């Protein structure tokens, strides 16, 4: 991995890095939300299967 001296980076490059950082941070937040939603959906499906199984056993 190349090393970059901060003195060699111009204003325009800093703005590009800032936008990239903001974009990556947004993707990370979205990714966490997707993972949380996936876990919630998995739990709901598990609960529905469990409830259905209990209802079938009571018949």
Order of alpha helices (4+ residues) and beta strands (2+ residues): alpha
